[in-house]
Amino acid sequence: MKTSETALSETERVTEILRNEIIDGIRKPGSKLVERELANELGVSRVPVREALKQLATEGLVTPRPNTWSTVREFSPSDIADLNEVREAFEVMAFELAAQRHTREGLAKLEAVVRRGRESSDKGDAIAAHRAAADFHETVIELAGNDLLGEIGGMLSSRLRWLLGQHDDLSCVADEHAELYEAIARRDSALMRELVLNHLKSSQQRHLEHLSHEAAQTD
């Protein structure tokens, strides 16, 4: 029993490390993920690495290559367009429900996340700011108080976290999240919908600018 618990712990640890490195951009799209090399790097056997790669493939972050290796997923423009379409329908509902149903405790948690995002932005810490932005959206889903919505959010979590990291304008995102927080706090559903749609539109524009910048650097 103790052995299986240790193996499970190692698998979870390896999964978390690799997930964060992919979402944070440390492991670039298209880069190889070779079991033997990762096992040596992380100081584990190949079994937890293999299980971690399977889990990350399920989450949409890794592309398996049969009999060779896996790679960090390369999201095509079509992939991103599909994700943005689903995100729009999903998040408009989540933010409107959060405005209607939030609790005092939930609102305090959201305020703390907004503050953390602002502090990270002011410091120029892109990784921390991107993580705070993703935490903001996930906290809004919690405030929505809909279990099925939360379940769907869990399925999309890794891909949305990756998407929310594809921008360079940390201050603008912090400003928009502060506006969204204020609308939620006031339970202003009408303003909420307008702000969410504007936030999603500007978010998509920032993603395009980021991808163009990345492409220019590789030319």
Backbone as ProteinMPNN parsed JSONL, in Angstrom:
{"seq_chain_A": "MKTSETALSETERVTEILRNEIIDGIRKPGSKLVERELANELGVSRVPVREALKQLATEGLVTPRPNTWSTVREFSPSDIADLNEVREAFEVMAFELAAQRHTREGLAKLEAVVRRGRESSDKGDAIAAHRAAADFHETVIELAGNDLLGEIGGMLSSRLRWLLGQHDDLSCVADEHAELYEAIARRDSALMRELVLNHLKSSQQRHLEHLSHEAAQTD", "coords_chain_A": {"N_chain_A": [[0.836, -1.204, 0.0], [1.909, 1.215, 0.814], [3.856, 1.596, -1.172], [2.321, 2.015, -3.522], [1.08, 4.429, -2.841], [3.29, 6.089, -2.75], [4.096, 5.985, -5.414], [1.881, 7.156, -6.624], [2.026, 9.723, -5.558], [4.44, 10.588, -6.692], [3.732, 10.56, -9.399], [1.758, 12.558, -9.441], [3.299, 14.741, -8.667], [5.184, 14.938, -10.752], [3.453, 15.371, -12.869], [2.365, 17.867, -12.178], [4.665, 19.497, -12.239], [5.466, 19.333, -14.965], [3.131, 20.246, -16.205], [2.975, 22.917, -15.285], [5.365, 23.914, -16.37], [4.841, 23.772, -19.081], [2.533, 25.404, -19.381], [3.558, 27.809, -18.39], [5.323, 28.412, -20.336], [7.93, 27.542, -20.314], [8.655, 25.083, -21.327], [8.607, 24.823, -24.668], [6.113, 25.016, -27.341], [5.94, 22.149, -29.399], [8.333, 21.091, -28.529], [10.335, 18.25, -27.573], [9.317, 15.559, -25.448], [10.778, 13.292, -23.796], [10.62, 10.202, -22.274], [12.755, 8.866, -20.862], [14.697, 10.892, -20.611], [13.284, 12.852, -19.164], [12.758, 11.449, -16.824], [15.354, 11.153, -15.759], [15.989, 13.832, -15.397], [14.103, 14.665, -13.492], [14.502, 12.956, -11.439], [13.165, 10.49, -11.038], [11.529, 7.289, -11.676], [10.695, 5.884, -14.928], [8.016, 5.307, -14.963], [6.163, 7.112, -13.459], [6.571, 9.365, -15.078], [5.631, 8.502, -17.556], [2.915, 8.114, -16.912], [2.245, 10.734, -16.22], [2.55, 12.069, -18.658], [0.515, 10.876, -20.107], [-1.715, 11.863, -18.696], [-1.447, 14.626, -19.167], [-1.775, 14.664, -21.879], [-4.473, 14.004, -22.007], [-5.461, 16.341, -20.882], [-4.993, 18.078, -22.912], [-2.554, 19.293, -23.397], [-0.335, 17.977, -24.29], [1.01, 16.167, -27.035], [0.868, 12.901, -28.018], [3.387, 10.746, -29.422], [3.424, 7.902, -31.01], [5.479, 5.158, -30.082], [7.771, 6.682, -30.078], [8.238, 9.553, -28.864], [6.689, 12.072, -26.801], [5.29, 15.333, -27.522], [5.24, 18.833, -26.658], [2.166, 20.333, -27.007], [1.31, 21.969, -30.036], [-0.637, 24.595, -30.556], [-2.878, 25.226, -33.067], [-4.04, 27.967, -35.206], [-6.734, 27.365, -35.666], [-7.323, 25.67, -33.52], [-7.099, 27.503, -31.404], [-9.095, 29.322, -32.09], [-11.363, 27.686, -31.817], [-11.228, 27.176, -29.063], [-11.554, 29.746, -28.038], [-14.186, 30.281, -28.851], [-15.669, 28.444, -27.327], [-14.887, 29.307, -24.824], [-16.031, 31.877, -24.707], [-18.857, 31.431, -24.594], [-18.971, 29.942, -22.253], [-17.724, 31.55, -20.246], [-19.172, 33.956, -20.174], [-21.584, 33.116, -19.047], [-20.578, 32.157, -16.575], [-19.532, 34.488, -15.325], [-21.821, 36.107, -15.149], [-23.45, 34.562, -13.462], [-21.789, 34.54, -11.216], [-21.938, 37.199, -10.445], [-24.53, 37.281, -9.57], [-24.671, 35.352, -7.519], [-22.526, 35.345, -5.694], [-20.789, 34.938, -2.58], [-19.927, 36.534, 0.565], [-17.492, 35.549, 1.488], [-16.485, 34.345, -0.815], [-16.21, 36.575, -2.468], [-14.238, 37.986, -1.119], [-12.103, 36.263, -1.494], [-11.811, 36.474, -4.268], [-11.116, 39.16, -4.473], [-8.599, 39.127, -3.274], [-7.17, 37.666, -5.149], [-7.282, 39.414, -7.333], [-5.755, 41.501, -6.278], [-3.289, 40.22, -6.012], [-2.713, 39.746, -8.703], [-2.407, 42.381, -9.627], [-0.179, 43.236, -8.116], [1.783, 41.465, -9.077], [1.836, 42.219, -11.751], [2.735, 44.891, -11.518], [5.307, 44.408, -10.645], [6.362, 43.296, -12.876], [6.425, 40.574, -13.194], [5.838, 38.154, -15.162], [5.078, 35.399, -15.222], [3.924, 34.973, -12.659], [1.87, 36.863, -12.829], [0.349, 35.871, -14.973], [-0.475, 33.452, -13.861], [-2.032, 34.402, -11.747], [-4.046, 35.635, -13.201], [-5.283, 33.43, -14.39], [-6.13, 32.148, -12.061], [-7.994, 34.025, -11.219], [-10.09, 33.767, -13.115], [-10.817, 31.112, -12.612], [-11.662, 31.309, -9.978], [-13.9, 32.915, -10.275], [-15.575, 31.081, -11.522], [-15.993, 29.36, -9.375], [-17.461, 31.089, -7.741], [-19.774, 31.243, -9.188], [-21.371, 29.144, -8.445], [-22.33, 26.749, -9.569], [-22.359, 23.437, -10.009], [-22.064, 21.788, -12.297], [-21.066, 23.57, -14.158], [-18.65, 24.08, -12.924], [-17.488, 21.564, -13.188], [-17.171, 21.369, -15.964], [-15.437, 23.501, -16.274], [-13.202, 22.455, -14.983], [-12.431, 20.484, -16.81], [-11.56, 22.055, -18.898], [-9.543, 23.5, -17.812], [-6.586, 23.374, -17.969], [-6.037, 23.982, -20.667], [-7.24, 26.511, -20.857], [-5.721, 27.901, -18.984], [-3.265, 27.867, -20.286], [-3.962, 29.39, -22.555], [-4.588, 31.849, -21.361], [-2.122, 32.707, -20.693], [-0.974, 33.658, -22.939], [-0.096, 36.381, -23.666], [1.255, 39.733, -23.437], [0.637, 42.065, -22.161], [0.488, 42.876, -19.177], [-0.451, 44.812, -17.351], [-2.817, 45.807, -18.483], [-4.543, 43.596, -18.372], [-4.713, 43.285, -15.603], [-6.047, 45.672, -14.974], [-8.525, 45.267, -16.281], [-9.491, 43.021, -14.941], [-9.852, 44.112, -12.415], [-11.987, 45.851, -12.935], [-13.95, 43.999, -13.641], [-14.184, 42.64, -11.234], [-15.29, 44.678, -9.594], [-17.809, 45.003, -10.792], [-18.93, 42.494, -10.308], [-18.966, 42.58, -7.505], [-20.883, 44.572, -7.109], [-23.075, 43.315, -8.005], [-23.954, 43.786, -10.584], [-25.43, 42.803, -13.19], [-26.041, 43.556, -15.831], [-24.006, 45.385, -16.596], [-21.956, 43.613, -16.174], [-22.116, 41.66, -18.228], [-21.472, 43.226, -20.468], [-18.861, 44.061, -19.83], [-17.534, 41.591, -19.686], [-17.719, 40.593, -22.323], [-16.257, 42.574, -23.658], [-13.81, 42.174, -22.41], [-13.152, 39.579, -23.26], [-12.925, 40.034, -25.998], [-10.773, 41.883, -26.146], [-8.874, 40.255, -25.009], [-8.553, 38.224, -26.92], [-7.437, 39.77, -28.957], [-5.017, 40.487, -27.765], [-3.837, 37.969, -27.628], [-3.434, 37.405, -30.351], [-1.586, 39.408, -31.014], [0.525, 38.628, -29.392], [1.168, 36.105, -30.464], [1.957, 36.878, -33.007], [4.215, 38.339, -32.381], [5.8, 36.305, -31.27], [6.13, 34.692, -33.526], [7.585, 36.42, -35.163], [9.989, 36.52, -33.792], [11.021, 34.023, -34.212], [11.605, 33.938, -36.868]], "CA_chain_A": [[0.0, 0.0, 0.0], [2.8, 2.361, 0.898], [4.507, 1.76, -2.464], [1.377, 2.609, -4.468], [0.883, 5.815, -2.458], [4.484, 6.814, -3.163], [4.049, 6.094, -6.872], [0.843, 8.133, -6.961], [2.57, 11.017, -5.199], [5.428, 10.929, -7.71], [3.015, 10.871, -10.635], [1.128, 13.866, -9.279], [4.356, 15.759, -8.631], [5.733, 15.075, -12.106], [2.403, 15.984, -13.69], [2.277, 19.285, -11.838], [5.868, 20.173, -12.732], [5.416, 19.434, -16.421], [1.995, 21.105, -16.552], [3.358, 24.308, -15.05], [6.414, 24.31, -17.31], [4.211, 23.97, -20.396], [1.659, 26.58, -19.307], [4.392, 28.988, -18.157], [6.137, 28.66, -21.519], [9.306, 27.079, -20.131], [8.761, 24.071, -22.39], [7.987, 25.475, -25.804], [5.318, 24.168, -28.241], [6.707, 21.341, -30.339], [9.548, 20.507, -27.934], [10.215, 16.829, -27.271], [9.177, 15.093, -24.072], [11.279, 11.918, -23.861], [10.458, 9.606, -20.945], [14.038, 8.595, -20.204], [15.341, 12.162, -20.27], [12.507, 13.494, -18.104], [12.961, 10.677, -15.594], [16.667, 11.529, -15.229], [15.927, 15.241, -14.992], [13.248, 14.841, -12.316], [14.93, 12.027, -10.399], [12.135, 9.47, -10.813], [11.529, 6.231, -12.682], [9.951, 6.273, -16.134], [6.578, 5.048, -14.791], [5.399, 8.334, -13.205], [6.682, 10.244, -16.245], [4.699, 7.971, -18.563], [1.552, 8.407, -16.468], [2.072, 12.186, -16.284], [2.371, 12.444, -20.065], [-0.839, 10.446, -20.477], [-2.652, 12.804, -18.098], [-1.327, 15.911, -19.852], [-2.393, 14.493, -23.204], [-5.908, 14.101, -21.749], [-5.756, 17.749, -20.616], [-4.825, 18.841, -24.141], [-1.29, 20.034, -23.415], [0.727, 17.132, -24.843], [0.645, 15.346, -28.197], [1.64, 11.647, -27.998], [3.989, 10.253, -30.655], [3.557, 6.457, -30.75], [6.758, 4.457, -30.208], [8.92, 7.588, -30.129], [8.209, 10.453, -27.723], [5.584, 13.027, -26.853], [5.718, 16.716, -27.723], [4.363, 19.868, -26.153], [1.184, 20.604, -28.055], [1.339, 23.202, -30.806], [-2.015, 24.998, -30.822], [-3.046, 25.873, -34.368], [-5.042, 29.045, -35.179], [-8.056, 26.756, -35.569], [-7.465, 25.226, -32.127], [-7.307, 28.682, -30.561], [-10.425, 29.85, -32.423], [-12.335, 26.792, -31.181], [-11.164, 27.395, -27.626], [-12.146, 31.053, -27.754], [-15.643, 30.182, -29.001], [-16.183, 27.752, -26.139], [-14.62, 30.179, -23.678], [-16.99, 32.981, -24.662], [-20.148, 30.949, -24.1], [-18.763, 29.437, -20.901], [-17.369, 32.579, -19.272], [-20.27, 34.917, -20.017], [-22.48, 32.515, -18.057], [-19.914, 32.087, -15.279], [-19.433, 35.823, -14.725], [-23.166, 36.579, -14.801], [-23.88, 33.824, -12.269], [-20.973, 34.995, -10.085], [-22.483, 38.492, -10.023], [-25.807, 37.039, -8.89], [-24.659, 34.358, -6.451], [-21.314, 35.323, -4.878], [-20.879, 35.101, -1.135], [-18.928, 37.461, 1.101], [-16.202, 34.851, 1.531], [-16.025, 34.181, -2.188], [-15.808, 37.88, -2.981], [-12.951, 38.299, -0.491], [-11.103, 35.44, -2.176], [-11.601, 37.057, -5.593], [-10.394, 40.423, -4.279], [-7.204, 38.781, -2.999], [-6.569, 37.258, -6.422], [-7.113, 40.648, -8.103], [-4.623, 42.215, -5.679], [-2.067, 39.484, -6.368], [-2.452, 39.997, -10.111], [-1.899, 43.744, -9.751], [1.178, 43.286, -7.567], [2.666, 40.751, -10.007], [1.953, 43.078, -12.929], [3.58, 46.039, -11.179], [6.687, 43.919, -10.533], [6.796, 42.771, -14.166], [6.575, 39.12, -13.062], [4.848, 37.656, -16.122], [4.567, 34.082, -14.843], [3.017, 35.152, -11.521], [0.694, 37.605, -13.293], [-0.463, 34.951, -15.773], [-1.099, 32.493, -12.942], [-3.087, 35.115, -11.028], [-5.149, 35.84, -14.145], [-5.995, 32.154, -14.497], [-6.808, 31.942, -10.778], [-9.147, 34.927, -11.207], [-11.171, 33.158, -13.888], [-11.273, 29.9, -11.928], [-12.397, 31.732, -8.785], [-15.216, 33.358, -10.751], [-16.366, 29.861, -11.736], [-16.411, 28.922, -8.036], [-18.491, 32.009, -7.26], [-20.998, 31.024, -9.964], [-22.193, 28.231, -7.662], [-22.972, 25.753, -10.429], [-21.445, 22.294, -9.991], [-21.787, 21.315, -13.646], [-20.176, 24.569, -14.749], [-17.342, 23.819, -12.331], [-16.955, 20.338, -13.786], [-16.724, 21.72, -17.323], [-14.256, 24.333, -16.097], [-12.087, 21.573, -14.671], [-12.011, 19.827, -18.045], [-10.91, 23.043, -19.766], [-8.629, 24.3, -17.003], [-5.201, 23.459, -18.447], [-6.006, 24.712, -21.95], [-7.543, 27.918, -20.599], [-4.55, 28.485, -18.331], [-2.277, 28.112, -21.346], [-4.449, 30.497, -23.376], [-4.514, 33.091, -20.593], [-0.725, 33.111, -20.594], [-0.482, 34.073, -24.259], [-0.169, 37.836, -23.858], [2.37, 40.452, -22.827], [0.152, 43.297, -21.542], [0.097, 42.486, -17.826], [-1.178, 45.892, -16.694], [-4.166, 45.896, -19.05], [-5.327, 42.492, -17.821], [-4.972, 43.619, -14.196], [-7.086, 46.716, -14.974], [-9.81, 44.68, -16.678], [-9.949, 42.15, -13.854], [-10.344, 44.988, -11.345], [-13.317, 46.31, -13.361], [-14.853, 42.852, -13.542], [-14.408, 42.421, -9.807], [-16.21, 45.712, -9.092], [-19.151, 44.704, -11.306], [-19.403, 41.334, -9.543], [-19.243, 43.031, -6.133], [-22.117, 45.368, -7.123], [-24.12, 42.459, -8.573], [-24.445, 44.515, -11.762], [-25.428, 41.798, -14.253], [-26.05, 44.202, -17.15], [-22.638, 45.836, -16.843], [-21.114, 42.424, -16.163], [-22.105, 41.061, -19.568], [-20.742, 44.131, -21.363], [-17.441, 44.009, -19.492], [-16.987, 40.266, -20.034], [-17.567, 40.519, -23.778], [-15.132, 43.44, -24.013], [-12.596, 41.517, -21.904], [-12.855, 38.463, -24.155], [-12.498, 40.592, -27.283], [-9.412, 42.417, -25.997], [-8.015, 39.107, -24.735], [-8.247, 37.6, -28.204], [-6.524, 40.657, -29.669], [-3.702, 40.346, -27.143], [-3.285, 36.675, -28.032], [-2.961, 37.537, -31.735], [-0.377, 40.222, -30.985], [1.573, 37.81, -28.781], [1.566, 35.082, -31.431], [2.69, 37.563, -34.086], [5.526, 38.664, -31.812], [6.541, 35.053, -31.155], [6.479, 34.27, -34.881], [8.634, 37.318, -35.652], [11.238, 36.187, -33.117], [11.544, 32.751, -34.725], [11.981, 34.119, -38.278]], "C_chain_A": [[0.866, 1.247, 0.0], [3.47, 2.644, -0.44], [3.59, 2.444, -3.462], [1.124, 4.07, -4.146], [2.067, 6.668, -2.892], [4.476, 7.033, -4.665], [3.028, 7.14, -7.3], [1.34, 9.542, -6.687], [3.586, 11.484, -6.237], [4.754, 11.308, -9.022], [2.379, 12.251, -10.555], [2.165, 14.98, -9.311], [4.913, 16.014, -10.02], [4.714, 15.752, -13.022], [2.323, 17.48, -13.444], [3.47, 20.066, -12.372], [5.784, 20.389, -14.235], [4.275, 20.347, -16.884], [2.378, 22.58, -16.413], [4.41, 24.781, -16.052], [5.857, 24.538, -18.71], [3.379, 25.245, -20.39], [2.47, 27.861, -19.155], [5.31, 29.301, -19.339], [7.586, 28.252, -21.383], [9.618, 25.97, -21.133], [7.932, 24.558, -23.567], [7.149, 24.5, -26.647], [6.207, 23.441, -29.243], [7.941, 20.688, -29.746], [9.292, 19.066, -27.511], [10.101, 16.584, -25.772], [9.521, 13.604, -24.083], [11.286, 11.331, -22.447], [11.782, 9.458, -20.201], [14.707, 9.891, -19.746], [14.618, 12.871, -19.127], [12.694, 12.777, -16.777], [14.296, 11.034, -14.947], [16.645, 12.955, -14.68], [15.185, 15.419, -13.67], [13.578, 13.864, -11.193], [13.887, 10.991, -10.038], [12.312, 8.358, -11.838], [10.705, 6.689, -13.891], [8.45, 6.109, -15.954], [5.795, 6.315, -14.481], [5.472, 9.338, -14.359], [5.685, 9.81, -17.319], [3.263, 8.307, -18.19], [1.259, 9.909, -16.54], [1.814, 12.63, -17.717], [0.996, 12.022, -20.573], [-1.877, 11.436, -19.954], [-2.624, 14.145, -18.83], [-1.853, 15.845, -21.278], [-3.911, 14.593, -23.079], [-6.328, 15.558, -21.538], [-5.555, 18.64, -21.838], [-3.539, 19.626, -24.24], [-0.157, 19.282, -24.104], [0.178, 16.325, -26.01], [1.489, 14.077, -28.181], [2.192, 11.318, -29.391], [4.264, 8.771, -30.456], [4.96, 5.93, -31.042], [7.968, 5.382, -30.304], [8.961, 8.442, -28.867], [6.919, 11.258, -27.787], [6.158, 14.404, -27.146], [4.751, 17.652, -27.011], [3.433, 20.287, -27.284], [1.426, 21.958, -28.725], [-0.098, 23.554, -31.171], [-2.07, 25.736, -32.151], [-4.007, 27.051, -34.226], [-6.46, 28.512, -35.054], [-8.331, 26.269, -34.151], [-7.815, 26.401, -31.22], [-8.673, 29.293, -30.818], [-11.513, 29.01, -31.773], [-12.399, 27.039, -29.677], [-11.792, 28.726, -27.237], [-13.67, 31.038, -27.884], [-16.274, 29.529, -27.779], [-16.021, 28.638, -24.912], [-15.657, 31.298, -23.573], [-18.325, 32.532, -24.078], [-20.055, 30.569, -22.625], [-18.575, 30.579, -19.9], [-18.435, 33.651, -19.121], [-21.253, 34.397, -18.964], [-21.862, 32.529, -16.672], [-19.877, 33.444, -14.596], [-20.807, 36.357, -14.325], [-23.684, 35.878, -13.555], [-23.092, 34.26, -11.033], [-21.498, 36.324, -9.548], [-23.772, 38.297, -9.219], [-25.641, 36.268, -7.586], [-23.471, 34.437, -5.498], [-21.629, 35.525, -3.4], [-19.818, 36.107, -0.679], [-17.538, 36.826, 1.103], [-15.624, 34.693, 0.131], [-15.522, 35.486, -2.782], [-14.456, 38.297, -2.395], [-11.817, 37.516, -1.154], [-10.781, 36.032, -3.548], [-10.805, 38.356, -5.487], [-8.909, 40.162, -4.037], [-6.475, 38.383, -4.277], [-6.321, 38.482, -7.301], [-5.891, 41.417, -7.59], [-3.297, 41.546, -6.054], [-1.699, 39.704, -7.833], [-1.876, 41.381, -10.343], [-0.462, 43.845, -9.258], [2.172, 42.6, -8.505], [2.894, 41.571, -11.268], [2.899, 44.239, -12.668], [5.05, 45.651, -11.075], [7.238, 43.435, -11.878], [7.031, 41.275, -14.148], [5.499, 38.451, -13.917], [4.252, 36.319, -15.693], [3.57, 34.205, -13.692], [1.745, 35.878, -11.944], [-0.229, 36.717, -14.114], [-1.174, 33.939, -14.882], [-2.232, 33.157, -12.162], [-4.292, 35.345, -11.93], [-5.973, 34.568, -14.291], [-6.751, 31.85, -13.209], [-8.057, 32.821, -10.671], [-10.328, 34.277, -11.923], [-11.696, 31.903, -13.2], [-12.046, 30.232, -10.65], [-13.786, 32.234, -9.147], [-16.13, 32.157, -10.975], [-16.848, 29.307, -10.398], [-17.571, 29.783, -7.529], [-19.823, 31.811, -7.985], [-21.924, 30.025, -9.275], [-22.959, 27.215, -8.474], [-22.009, 24.583, -10.572], [-21.085, 21.809, -11.393], [-20.858, 22.275, -14.37], [-18.755, 24.377, -14.219], [-16.682, 22.582, -12.919], [-16.424, 20.597, -15.184], [-15.461, 22.572, -17.248], [-13.024, 23.511, -15.781], [-11.54, 20.871, -15.905], [-11.215, 20.774, -18.938], [-9.735, 23.742, -19.096], [-7.235, 24.457, -17.599], [-5.108, 24.237, -19.75], [-6.298, 26.196, -21.758], [-6.376, 28.609, -19.895], [-3.454, 28.771, -19.348], [-2.691, 29.338, -22.159], [-4.288, 31.829, -22.655], [-3.077, 33.564, -20.377], [-0.152, 33.64, -21.889], [-0.711, 35.564, -24.495], [0.987, 38.477, -23.114], [1.92, 41.681, -22.046], [-0.4, 43.0, -20.147], [-0.773, 43.539, -17.168], [-2.621, 45.983, -17.185], [-5.062, 44.8, -18.486], [-5.674, 42.773, -16.363], [-6.072, 44.67, -14.081], [-8.458, 46.117, -15.275], [-10.353, 43.765, -15.588], [-10.466, 42.962, -12.673], [-11.745, 45.507, -11.681], [-14.348, 45.191, -13.233], [-15.181, 42.552, -12.083], [-15.424, 43.418, -9.251], [-17.636, 45.439, -9.557], [-19.752, 43.502, -10.582], [-19.816, 41.769, -8.143], [-20.549, 43.805, -6.055], [-23.318, 44.568, -7.626], [-24.774, 43.123, -9.79], [-24.375, 43.593, -12.978], [-25.366, 42.418, -15.646], [-24.648, 44.682, -17.519], [-21.689, 44.652, -16.956], [-20.993, 41.836, -17.563], [-21.289, 41.914, -20.538], [-19.238, 44.052, -21.111], [-16.805, 42.679, -19.893], [-16.75, 40.163, -21.535], [-16.409, 41.391, -24.25], [-13.808, 42.807, -23.591], [-12.189, 40.368, -22.824], [-12.338, 38.952, -25.502], [-11.067, 41.119, -27.197], [-8.418, 41.299, -25.712], [-7.604, 38.413, -26.027], [-7.272, 38.453, -29.003], [-5.109, 40.563, -29.091], [-3.04, 39.021, -27.525], [-2.706, 36.756, -29.44], [-1.653, 38.331, -31.787], [0.798, 39.427, -30.42], [2.087, 36.766, -29.768], [2.353, 35.689, -32.585], [4.106, 37.903, -33.629], [6.397, 37.421, -31.718], [7.014, 34.577, -32.529], [7.614, 35.112, -35.437], [9.987, 36.975, -35.055], [11.87, 34.914, -33.662], [11.985, 32.859, -36.186], [13.473, 34.461, -38.409]], "O_chain_A": [[0.595, 2.21, -0.718], [3.64, 3.806, -0.811], [4.017, 3.352, -4.175], [0.967, 4.882, -5.058], [1.903, 7.804, -3.337], [4.804, 8.118, -5.145], [3.273, 7.915, -8.224], [1.107, 10.453, -7.482], [3.588, 12.654, -6.618], [5.159, 12.267, -9.68], [2.457, 13.027, -11.507], [1.939, 16.033, -9.907], [5.096, 17.163, -10.422], [5.068, 16.598, -13.845], [2.225, 18.268, -14.384], [3.311, 21.167, -12.898], [6.005, 21.498, -14.722], [4.43, 21.119, -17.829], [2.134, 23.384, -17.312], [4.353, 25.915, -16.527], [6.345, 25.4, -19.442], [3.504, 26.074, -21.291], [2.112, 28.891, -19.728], [5.991, 30.326, -19.348], [8.401, 28.578, -22.246], [10.704, 25.926, -21.71], [6.711, 24.687, -23.473], [7.432, 23.302, -26.671], [7.101, 24.03, -29.851], [8.543, 19.821, -30.38], [8.176, 18.705, -27.137], [10.692, 17.287, -24.952], [8.663, 12.762, -24.346], [11.888, 11.9, -21.536], [11.908, 9.875, -19.05], [15.219, 9.974, -18.63], [15.255, 13.423, -18.231], [12.778, 13.415, -15.727], [14.371, 11.2, -13.73], [17.215, 13.237, -13.626], [15.586, 16.223, -12.829], [12.992, 13.939, -10.113], [13.734, 10.644, -8.867], [13.132, 8.463, -12.75], [10.094, 7.757, -13.865], [7.675, 6.703, -16.704], [4.822, 6.591, -15.182], [4.52, 10.084, -14.584], [4.99, 10.635, -17.912], [2.479, 8.733, -19.039], [0.146, 10.307, -16.882], [0.953, 13.474, -17.961], [0.382, 12.727, -21.375], [-2.806, 11.807, -20.671], [-3.676, 14.732, -19.084], [-2.321, 16.845, -21.821], [-4.568, 15.189, -23.932], [-7.411, 15.965, -21.958], [-5.904, 19.82, -21.811], [-3.426, 20.528, -25.07], [0.86, 19.875, -24.462], [-0.962, 15.861, -25.983], [2.709, 14.157, -28.317], [1.544, 11.58, -30.405], [5.241, 8.412, -29.799], [5.548, 6.21, -32.087], [9.075, 4.921, -30.583], [9.644, 8.092, -27.905], [6.148, 11.127, -28.737], [7.365, 14.619, -27.033], [3.59, 17.309, -26.789], [3.885, 20.562, -28.396], [1.71, 22.955, -28.061], [-0.709, 22.883, -32.003], [-1.393, 26.747, -32.339], [-4.724, 27.135, -33.229], [-7.302, 29.136, -34.407], [-9.438, 26.433, -33.637], [-8.709, 26.309, -30.378], [-9.342, 29.735, -29.884], [-12.48, 29.551, -31.236], [-13.479, 27.104, -29.091], [-12.481, 28.82, -26.221], [-14.365, 31.705, -27.118], [-17.286, 30.002, -27.262], [-16.912, 28.711, -24.065], [-16.108, 31.628, -22.476], [-18.862, 33.174, -23.176], [-20.967, 30.849, -21.847], [-19.191, 30.581, -18.834], [-18.59, 34.206, -18.033], [-21.697, 35.149, -18.097], [-22.531, 32.869, -15.697], [-20.163, 33.54, -13.403], [-20.944, 36.989, -13.278], [-24.287, 36.511, -12.688], [-23.645, 34.343, -9.936], [-21.503, 36.55, -8.338], [-24.06, 39.063, -8.299], [-26.391, 36.501, -6.637], [-23.413, 33.648, -4.556], [-22.597, 36.188, -3.031], [-18.929, 36.478, -1.445], [-16.544, 37.47, 0.767], [-14.427, 34.883, -0.083], [-14.53, 35.505, -3.511], [-13.629, 38.888, -3.09], [-10.719, 38.036, -1.351], [-9.617, 36.086, -3.945], [-9.927, 38.622, -6.308], [-8.059, 40.896, -4.539], [-5.307, 38.722, -4.466], [-5.275, 38.584, -7.942], [-5.092, 41.921, -8.38], [-2.316, 42.218, -6.37], [-0.522, 39.833, -8.169], [-0.965, 41.551, -11.154], [0.378, 44.468, -9.907], [3.28, 43.099, -8.706], [4.006, 41.616, -11.795], [3.763, 44.541, -13.492], [5.934, 46.453, -11.376], [8.438, 43.192, -12.008], [7.758, 40.752, -14.994], [4.386, 38.211, -13.45], [3.04, 36.126, -15.792], [2.493, 33.611, -13.738], [0.658, 35.546, -11.472], [-1.45, 36.793, -13.976], [-2.336, 33.605, -15.116], [-3.276, 32.543, -11.941], [-5.433, 35.26, -11.477], [-7.203, 34.613, -14.313], [-7.877, 31.353, -13.249], [-9.063, 32.404, -10.097], [-11.439, 34.244, -11.393], [-12.902, 31.657, -13.207], [-12.979, 29.517, -10.284], [-14.743, 32.004, -8.408], [-17.318, 32.208, -10.656], [-17.981, 28.837, -10.293], [-18.536, 29.271, -6.963], [-20.877, 32.168, -7.46], [-23.134, 30.053, -9.496], [-24.086, 26.853, -8.136], [-20.953, 24.723, -11.19], [-19.933, 21.458, -11.652], [-19.968, 21.851, -15.108], [-17.782, 24.496, -14.964], [-15.469, 22.552, -13.124], [-15.356, 20.108, -15.55], [-14.535, 22.4, -18.04], [-11.928, 23.82, -16.247], [-10.331, 20.684, -16.034], [-10.304, 20.348, -19.649], [-9.01, 24.496, -19.746], [-6.75, 25.582, -17.722], [-4.206, 25.057, -19.923], [-5.686, 27.043, -22.409], [-6.078, 29.769, -20.177], [-2.79, 29.805, -19.275], [-1.873, 30.22, -22.421], [-3.896, 32.825, -23.263], [-2.847, 34.688, -19.931], [1.015, 34.027, -21.946], [-1.432, 35.955, -25.414], [1.621, 37.849, -22.266], [2.726, 42.286, -21.339], [-1.612, 42.888, -19.963], [-1.742, 43.198, -16.489], [-3.537, 46.21, -16.395], [-6.22, 45.055, -18.158], [-6.802, 42.528, -15.934], [-6.931, 44.581, -13.203], [-9.438, 46.428, -14.597], [-11.559, 43.743, -15.343], [-11.411, 42.548, -12.001], [-12.597, 45.593, -10.797], [-15.47, 45.41, -12.776], [-16.325, 42.248, -11.746], [-16.325, 43.029, -8.509], [-18.578, 45.626, -8.787], [-20.945, 43.491, -10.276], [-20.876, 41.383, -7.65], [-21.258, 43.717, -5.053], [-24.438, 45.077, -7.668], [-25.985, 43.031, -9.991], [-23.385, 43.598, -13.71], [-24.716, 41.877, -16.541], [-24.163, 44.417, -18.618], [-20.737, 44.68, -17.735], [-19.889, 41.549, -18.026], [-20.511, 41.388, -21.333], [-18.442, 43.985, -22.048], [-15.675, 42.646, -20.38], [-15.696, 39.698, -21.969], [-15.66, 40.995, -25.143], [-12.812, 42.886, -24.31], [-11.008, 40.207, -23.13], [-11.426, 38.359, -26.078], [-10.244, 40.837, -28.068], [-7.259, 41.375, -26.118], [-6.439, 38.056, -26.202], [-6.375, 37.92, -29.658], [-4.127, 40.559, -29.833], [-1.826, 38.961, -27.72], [-1.619, 36.24, -29.699], [-0.729, 37.97, -32.516], [1.923, 39.536, -30.906], [3.295, 36.565, -29.894], [3.304, 35.085, -33.081], [5.067, 37.772, -34.387], [7.584, 37.462, -32.042], [8.146, 34.119, -32.682], [8.506, 34.591, -36.107], [11.016, 37.115, -35.716], [13.085, 34.732, -33.593], [12.667, 31.967, -36.691], [13.969, 34.648, -39.52]]}, "name": "protein", "num_of_chains": 1, "seq": "MKTSETALSETERVTEILRNEIIDGIRKPGSKLVERELANELGVSRVPVREALKQLATEGLVTPRPNTWSTVREFSPSDIADLNEVREAFEVMAFELAAQRHTREGLAKLEAVVRRGRESSDKGDAIAAHRAAADFHETVIELAGNDLLGEIGGMLSSRLRWLLGQHDDLSCVADEHAELYEAIARRDSALMRELVLNHLKSSQQRHLEHLSHEAAQTD"}
